[in-house]
Amino acid sequence: MTRRQILLALLPPLFFGTGFTIAKPAVAHFPPLFMMLMVYGGIAIVLGLTHREKLKTPLAAIIAISAFAVTIQGALLFWGLRSQAMPATAANLILQIQIPFAVLLDWLIMKERLDGRKAAGTALAVLGVVIVIGLPEEPPGLVPTIMIIVSAFCWALGQVLARKFGRDSGVGLLKANAFGSLPQLGLATLLIEQGQWQSLVTATATQWGMLAFVGVVGFYLAYMCWFTLLKQCRMDEAAPFILLMPVVGIITAALVLGESVGLAQLVGGAVILMGLAIVSGLRVPLRKNAGA
């Protein structure tokens, strides 16, 4: 990776980590699918006006990518995050299971080589998730935990499908996701959710500010950088940088939401990061002997 690509790769975890954490109080007020409809509606308007290039990704691929990467993933993720039994800190850590999912799916779909190291790292990351879920005095709820794990799988599948079938630039892929997801999100929120209008008329300035932050930082800027990175680098090059997301998320949750960080979260988070580092192939350089 070039220096510019490395600098670009540092931005998605920063934007994802802060945006995802701030999404917890935002989604506590706005229905999750309705909130995503507003976010991607705004992105569609902005990119529709500023990115006039015709989309090259096939329509069927756009529908599939946006279904997994946006609609299904977002619904499960924010429903899980909305639960009182799911602290933002724990959710940030559990969500990192998306990295081994992405590596495994890249192997299955993109035919990337999968070796024992990646399998061992995946198992270690799963162990870290188990620690985060099972060891705290008040563990996160089972149902929201399952929702976040399944959402992580859907996100990973969507990213691999974008790599395989996407024919547009990073901006173009974000535009395709926005336009592809709007009818899905609109239909889903009408059929499943209620209280959409109530959430609009009762929202405070703080809640509107949080929604704007989630939309601009957590989605628009984050995916603009991420899709641009995926068009330039392999998944096993891009994925390791997402390991910074829980660090950013935990700091944001502690500073903004006042959440405490327990020992189980620290231990589980360290195990998750170790496993993900192994999956991603990160190595600590060994110091040479003085006489060498």
Secondary structure, DSSP 8 states (H G I E B T S, - for coil): --HHHHHHHTHHHHHHHHHHHHHHHHHHHS-HHHHHHHHHHHHHHHHHHH--S---S-HHHHHHHHIIIIIIHHHHHHHHHHSTTS-HHHHHHHGGGHHHHHHHHHHHHS-----HHHHHHHHHHHHHHHHHHHSSSS---HHHHHHHHHHHHHHHHHHHHHHHH--S-HHHHHHHHHHHHHHHHHHHHHHH---HHHHHHH--HHHHHHHHHIIIIIIIIHHHHHHHHHHHS-HHHHGGGGGGHHHHHHHHIIIII-----HHHHHHHHHHHHHHHHHHT--------TT-
